[in-house]
Amino acid sequence: MILALSGISGPEDVQMNADAGVCGILVGETLMRATDPAKEIETLLAPAATKSQCLVKVCGVTEPEAAVAACQAGASLIGVIFAPKSPRCLDTEGAQKVVAAVRAFGEREAPKRPVVDAAGASTPAEWFGRGATALRAASRRTPLVVGVFQNQPAEEVRRIADEAGVDVVQFHGNEDEATVAAVGLPAIRVLHIPSSGDSSGSGEEASSVDALMAEIGPMAAQPSDDSNGQSVAILLDTKVPGADSSGGTGEVFDWDLAKSIGETHKVPVIVAGGLSDANVRGALEAVGTDGLLGVDASSGLELNGGKPGQKDLSRVRAYVEAAITTAGGTAP
């Protein structure tokens, strides 16, 4: 009789062992962490959900306490911002504190970096489908820390990422494939879409699905030097005309665009832009889970009247729980 003794944290792990001929599993840490062990057992025995797991990102985190609250609620990704123009920008020391808190929660001491299995991936759908699998698998047992950068030199990005200890980088500007390869770390790439309230028509072409897919195409490529500088996911965020920086606007875009990219073109996307505990259910219901990789909120989770980056922990918990349950999962 063959038993699996460790590493069981979700139904996909159970299914993988069953497919390998394992007769039984022993589960410890996952049940000890669970608020309701009985419900967690039901989840473990359910059909594998790796392909549809909704990643929940809490971004613009500036304090370790907020990072821990997000992790405890079930967040998959914790975002720290290094873009100098952002009011939520952290220095390396501040980011290290957030990273240390996330690592302590996940009981690890080193970065954990998803790698896309590039063999045979010839289309954006195949590439980012594998990227979604890699990102979900890497964040399944321990949340990952995402360092957000915007139009900064590759050398600076790599230095800050290494010093802070982030797991993944997010390029929130106009960075190209050469920059991704030069940084050499798994990357989330952002596409900026005019807000749903922009009636000027100036963003009409840029927000068309065909135009967005044309931008996504070149991102689905393995660096020639076989480094880990891969684009692992696409994030859609709102760009408001006249804004000094992209993202952090508190404005939503037309969620039908995300639905079309995900369901019709089969490229899983992370939806950001104006999300909060109040509207994340609506976003998930509008986009649907078939082509959705995750959701991302920042300013919508902050204390009313507080400084940028100061999270309202009750809103953080409500947002994460709403996202997980609406996507069909079970919150901790």
N, C-alpha and C positions, 0 to 999 in steps of 0.2 A: 504494500500500500504506500502511495506517495502522497505526502502532505506538503502544502505550502505554508511556511512558517512566518514570513515577513513580507512587508511591502503591499499589503492588501488595503487599499484606501477607497475603492469604488467598484461599481459593477463591472467595469471594463477589466479590472484586475482579476476578478472572479472568473469572468468569461475566458480571459487569456489562459488562466491555469486549467480551466475545464477543457479547453481546446487542446491543451498539451497533455491531457490524460491524468491530471492531478485528481486524487480521490477526495481530498478534503482540505480545508484551510483553517488556519488559526489566526484570529484577528485580535489584536491588543490595543495599540495606540488609537486606531480609528474609533473604537467603541468607547475608550476612555475619554476622548475629546468630545464625544457626542452628547448633546443635551438630553436627547431621548435615545438611548441605546437600542430599544426595541424597534423604533422607527428606522434607525440606521441599519439594522439587520435587514429590514424589509427592502431598503434601498440597495444594499449590497447584493441581494438576491434577485433584484429586478433585472430586466434586460440591459445590457451594456449601453451606457449613455454617452460615451466619449464623443461621438460624432455630433451630438446635439447640445452638449454642455454649454451653457451661456456664461461666458467670462464676464465678470463684473469688475470694472476698474474704478477706483476712487483716485482722482488726480488732484494735483495742486496741494498735496499733503505737506505741511510744514512742521508738524509736531509728532513725536513718537507716539503720544497718547492717541492721536487720531488714527495713526497707522495700525495700532493694536486693536482699536475698536473696529476698524474696517475688517481686519483679519478675523477677529472673533465672530463678526457677523457673517463671514463667508466670502469676502472679496477675494478675487483671484489675482488682481494686479493693483499695486500701489504706485501712483505716479508722483515723482518729485521733479520739479521744474528747474532747469538751469539756463533758460533763455533770459538774457539780461533785461530785456524790455518788460518781462512779466512782473507784476507786483507780487507774485507768489514765488519768485526766484529764490532758491536756496544757495548758500555757499557750500563748499565741500564738507565742512565740519557739521553743518546742520543736516545735510543729506546723510552723512555717516550715522548719525543718531537714529534717523528713520530706518535706514538699512539694518542697523543692529537690532532694532525692535522687531522688524519683520523676520529677520533670520532667527532670532530667539524664539519667536512664535512657531516658526517652522522647524525648529531644532536642527539648524544647519549652520555651518561656519563659512561657507564659500559660495560664490555666485553659482546660479543654476541657469544654464543657457540652452534654450531650445535650438535644435538643428533640423533643418528641412532635409528629408531624404529626397535628393534631387534626381535620382536615377529614373529616367524615363518620363519625367514631368515636362511635357511639351507645350502646355497651354496655361494661361493664367488660372483657370479653374483647377487644373491638376496641381499646380505649384502652390497656390494659396489654400487649397484643400488640405494639402500635406502640411503647410505652415500652421493651419488651424489645429490639426492633430498634434503637431509638435508643441504648440503653445499650450493647448489644453493639458497634454500629458505632463509638461514641465511644471504647471501650476496646480496640478491636481492635489498634491499632498502639502504643498507649501506655497503661499503666495509669492509672486515675483515682484521685484521693484523695477519700475520703468523710469529711466532718466530721459526727460524731455528736453530736446535741443531745437534751436531754430537758426538756420543759416550761419552756423559757427564753423570755423575751420576743423577739418577732420582730426588734426593733431590735438586740438583743444578738447574736442568731444571725447576722444579716446583717453586722454589724460584724466579728465574729470570723471568719466565713467569708471576707470580703474581705481582712482583715489576714493571715490564714493562707494564703490562696490556694487553698483547696480547690475541687474541681470540682463536687461534688454534696454536698447535705446529707442527713442521715438523721434523721428525727424519731422518737425512741425513747420518747416519752411519750404524752400524750393530745392532741396538737396537732390542730387542726381545719383545714378547708380555708381559712379566713380567714388563719390563720397561714402556711400554705404560700404563699398569694398575696402576703401582706405581705412575706415574706422575699424572694420573687422569684427563687428559684433552683430548679433541678431537684431533686426530693426523692424519697428512698426512704422509704416509710411502713411502720411496724412494727405488726404485730398480735401481742398477747401471748397465749400459749396455756398452760394449766396443764400441768405436766410429766406425763409418762406414769406417774410414780409417785404422782401425786395421786389418792388413792382417796376423798377426802372428799365428792366429788360437788358441791362448791361451784362448780366451773368447768364443770359439765356443759353448761349452756346456752350459756355464752360460747364454748365450744370446738366447738359444732356447726357444721357446714359452712354451714347456712343463716344462722346468726347472723354468721359471719365474712363471708359474701358480702354481708350487709346492711351491714356496716361498710365493705366495699370499694366498694360502689356509689357513694357520694357522692364518693369520692376520684378517680373517673374524670371529671374536669371541667376545662375550660380556664378560667383566671382571666378575669374580665370585662374586665380591663385589658390582656389579651394580653401579660402579662409572662411571664417564664420560670419563674414559680412554679408548676410543674406537678409532679404526682405521677407519677413515671416507673416505679416498681416497688413491689411488695409484698414485705416481708420478714416471715417468721414466726419468732418467737423464744419461748423458754420463760419463763413467769412462775411462780415458785415461791411458794406461799402463805406469807405472813409475811416475805418478803424485803423489804429496804429499798428496793431498786431493781429495775427490770426488766432482764433480760438479764444476761450475765456470770455465770450461775448454774452452768454446767457440767452442766446437766440437759437431757435431750432431751424432746421432746413426741411425741405419736402421729403418726408420719410419714404415716399413711394420710390424715390431714386435708389435708396438702400435696398428696398424690397426687390426692385428690378435687377440690380447688380447681383444680389444674393441668390434669388430664385431663378431668374431667367438666364443669367450668365454664370451662375454657379460659383461665384467668387464670394466667400464668406467675408463679412465686413463687421467692424466695430463701429457702433453709432455713438457719436458724441454731439455736442452742441445744444446747450440749453436744457440738458436733462437734470432731473432732480427727483426727490422722493415723491413729488406730486404727479409727475407725468411719465415716469419710466414705464409704468404698466401700459400706458397708451402707446408709447413708442414700440414696445415689444409686440403688442397686439397689431399695430399697423404694419410693422416690418415682417412679422412672422418669424418663427425660429428656424425654418428650413435653410435660409441663407444667411442667418445671423451668427456671427462669432461672439459678439459681446456688446456691452454698453459701457459708457464712460461719462462720469459726471465730475464736476469740479466746483465752480462758483455756486451751483444750485444746492450745494450741501453746506454752505457756510452760514455762520451765525448772522442773523439780521443785525446790522449796525456794527459788526465786528470787522477786524482788519482782513484784507485779502489772505486767504489760506487758513483762516481760523475756522475749523470745522465745527458744526453743530452735531455732536455725536449721536443725538437721537435721530437726526435727519439722515446721517450716514447709515445707521442701522436700518432705518425704515426703507431707504433706497436699495440697499443690498438685498434685504429680505424680499422686497417687492419684485426686484429683477429675477431673483432665483426662483421664487414661487410661480411667477407669471410664465417663466420659461419651462415650468414643469418639474423643477427640482425641489429639494427639501433644504430649507435653511437650517443652519446649526442650532 
